[in-house]
Amino acid sequence: MSDKIGTAVIGCGIFGSIHAEAYSVHPASELLWVCDIDERRAKELAEKFRCRFTTSLEEIGEDERVQIVSIATPDFAHFEPTMKMLAKNKNVLVEKPMATSSEEAEKMAREAERRRVFLMVDFHNRFNPPFNEAKRAIEEGRIGKPLMAYARLSNSLYVPLQMLSWSGKSGPHWFLMPHIIDLLLWFFTQKPKSVFAKAHKGILSSRGVDTYDFIQALISFEDGFATVESSWILPDSSPSIVDFQFQLIGEKGKIEINGTRQGIEIAGEKFTYPFVADKRELYGEKWGFVFMPIWYFVNCVQNKVKPEITPEDGIMVTKVIEGLEKSLKMGKEVEIL
Ligand SMILES: NC(=O)c1ccc[n+]([C@@H]2O[C@H](COP(=O)([O-])OP(=O)(O)OC[C@H]3O[C@@H](n4cnc5c(N)ncnc54)[C@H](O)[C@@H]3O)[C@@H](O)[C@H]2O)c1
């Protein structure tokens, strides 16, 4: 029997295939299973990465060789597979958002604690080099205490209208904001106190996707505040499907990150800013910041070291987005408990 760590992926779409790819190349991991409710998708991914496929969560749960399971189902469908895997004592790496309610996220955290297994949310932008450097700069005191921030992560229409089949059951707040809210909380290292949000509906809903077109929210901390913004209606003529901007002002300095432009522009038939830091391959070797947290999680399990991205980080991000939804309903600032 192999002494490698048995790994499995639930959800074989765009991001599940990144998890499968990451597990298939990590030297300590053996990708054993991929699972999807759509058998054809699971079969295709299994053929690509030479592992078994199933449509049954139970089959993965029962396989004692499996120690790590990634959950890459749609935003609203993380709870059930995570709970089932935790109940079988598997270490779980769950895609963002951890869950779409803090009650679910808290139950997941409690179950992981009870089972003494690791549960980590895949906040991969912590591994995105400029954001990683920003954290280091803050820790080294280069800008002083963070006091004000502006963070924008948006997509062009292609994402809700073509890329995701379930966009109407999510929204820019659940799909995009976990990235920027996690980064803010990581940088501020303060508990958020309240959130006040405004949003617009109509453009996507007129095209059959019943969710917000764009959202802005003000998140307040004990000392300082941050504006977050996400839109799902940028034009498809944009040079990139991602618009990612970040500004952080500290008591004695400032950090600016342009996460959209990654040092290259190509003027061909279309003018584009290719996204280059996420996933690269050269001479058969793979690297990039989307693989890093998956490899990090394997290393944590292998070395029995608690991941530094904690379930509490995932819960707090979920609470802020839940508060944002409540603020939109009530039309006023909402406390985050
Ligand atoms: N696409 C991205 O750029 C991106 C980036 C970062 C994170 N994520 C996150 O990854 C997760 C998956 O997103 P995606 O873009 O890969 O979606 P996707 O639609 O491409 O894939 C989701 C897959 O899950 C399957 N599925 C649904 N319910 C299931 C269940 N109960 N059990 C097993 N399989 C099930 C679907 O059939 C589908 O194949 C989401 O939470 C998303 O926010 C996506």
The ligand as an SDF file (V2000), in Angstrom:
LIG
                    3D

 44 48  0  0  0  0  0  0  0  0999 V2000
  -14.3060   29.5300  -10.9740 N   0  0  0  0  0  0  0  0  0  0  0  0
  -13.4850   30.2960  -10.2830 C   0  0  0  0  0  0  0  0  0  0  0  0
  -12.7680   31.1920  -10.8240 O   0  0  0  0  0  0  0  0  0  0  0  0
  -13.3590   30.1090   -8.8060 C   0  0  0  0  0  0  0  0  0  0  0  0
  -12.3020   30.7440   -8.1910 C   0  0  0  0  0  0  0  0  0  0  0  0
  -12.1360   30.5640   -6.8280 C   0  0  0  0  0  0  0  0  0  0  0  0
  -13.0190   29.7880   -6.1340 C   0  0  0  0  0  0  0  0  0  0  0  0
  -14.0800   29.1980   -6.7330 N   0  0  0  0  0  0  0  0  0  0  0  0
  -15.0510   28.4850   -5.9090 C   0  0  0  0  0  0  0  0  0  0  0  0
  -15.0210   27.0920   -6.2040 O   0  0  0  0  0  0  0  0  0  0  0  0
  -16.3410   26.5370   -6.0270 C   0  0  0  0  0  0  0  0  0  0  0  0
  -16.7180   25.8340   -7.3000 C   0  0  0  0  0  0  0  0  0  0  0  0
  -16.7770   26.7990   -8.3400 O   0  0  0  0  0  0  0  0  0  0  0  0
  -16.5710   26.4080   -9.8650 P   0  0  0  0  0  0  0  0  0  0  0  0
  -16.3270   27.6720  -10.5720 O   0  0  0  0  0  0  0  0  0  0  0  0
  -15.5960   25.2980   -9.9740 O   0  0  0  0  0  0  0  0  0  0  0  0
  -18.0530   25.8670  -10.2210 O   0  0  0  0  0  0  0  0  0  0  0  0
  -18.4710   24.8210  -11.3650 P   0  0  0  0  0  0  0  0  0  0  0  0
  -19.9060   25.0280  -11.6210 O   0  0  0  0  0  0  0  0  0  0  0  0
  -17.4980   24.9020  -12.4930 O   0  0  0  0  0  0  0  0  0  0  0  0
  -18.2520   23.4140  -10.6400 O   0  0  0  0  0  0  0  0  0  0  0  0
  -19.0650   22.9720   -9.5700 C   0  0  0  0  0  0  0  0  0  0  0  0
  -19.2380   21.4550   -9.7300 C   0  0  0  0  0  0  0  0  0  0  0  0
  -19.8610   20.9360   -8.5450 O   0  0  0  0  0  0  0  0  0  0  0  0
  -20.7960   19.9300   -8.9480 C   0  0  0  0  0  0  0  0  0  0  0  0
  -21.7250   19.7300   -7.8320 N   0  0  0  0  0  0  0  0  0  0  0  0
  -22.7790   20.5090   -7.4710 C   0  0  0  0  0  0  0  0  0  0  0  0
  -23.3540   20.0280   -6.3390 N   0  0  0  0  0  0  0  0  0  0  0  0
  -22.6360   18.9290   -5.9890 C   0  0  0  0  0  0  0  0  0  0  0  0
  -22.7400   17.9900   -4.9140 C   0  0  0  0  0  0  0  0  0  0  0  0
  -23.6710   18.1190   -3.9660 N   0  0  0  0  0  0  0  0  0  0  0  0
  -21.8560   16.9670   -4.8630 N   0  0  0  0  0  0  0  0  0  0  0  0
  -20.9060   16.8270   -5.8200 C   0  0  0  0  0  0  0  0  0  0  0  0
  -20.7610   17.6800   -6.8640 N   0  0  0  0  0  0  0  0  0  0  0  0
  -21.6180   18.7350   -6.9410 C   0  0  0  0  0  0  0  0  0  0  0  0
  -21.3960   20.4570  -10.2330 C   0  0  0  0  0  0  0  0  0  0  0  0
  -21.9830   19.4220  -10.9890 O   0  0  0  0  0  0  0  0  0  0  0  0
  -20.1600   21.0580  -10.9080 C   0  0  0  0  0  0  0  0  0  0  0  0
  -19.4840   20.1250  -11.7250 O   0  0  0  0  0  0  0  0  0  0  0  0
  -17.2640   27.7160   -5.6770 C   0  0  0  0  0  0  0  0  0  0  0  0
  -17.4780   27.7670   -4.3010 O   0  0  0  0  0  0  0  0  0  0  0  0
  -16.4870   28.9270   -6.1540 C   0  0  0  0  0  0  0  0  0  0  0  0
  -16.7590   30.1130   -5.4550 O   0  0  0  0  0  0  0  0  0  0  0  0
  -14.2500   29.3250   -8.0740 C   0  0  0  0  0  0  0  0  0  0  0  0
  1  2  1  0
  2  3  2  0
  2  4  1  0
  4  5  1  0
  4 44  2  0
  5  6  2  0
  6  7  1  0
  7  8  2  0
  8  9  1  0
  8 44  1  0
  9 10  1  0
  9 42  1  0
 10 11  1  0
 11 12  1  0
 11 40  1  0
 12 13  1  0
 13 14  1  0
 14 15  2  0
 14 16  1  0
 14 17  1  0
 17 18  1  0
 18 19  2  0
 18 20  1  0
 18 21  1  0
 21 22  1  0
 22 23  1  0
 23 24  1  0
 23 38  1  0
 24 25  1  0
 25 26  1  0
 25 36  1  0
 26 27  1  0
 26 35  1  0
 27 28  2  0
 28 29  1  0
 29 30  1  0
 29 35  2  0
 30 31  1  0
 30 32  2  0
 32 33  1  0
 33 34  2  0
 34 35  1  0
 36 37  1  0
 36 38  1  0
 38 39  1  0
 40 41  1  0
 40 42  1  0
 42 43  1  0
M  CHG  2   8   1  16  -1
M  END
$$$$
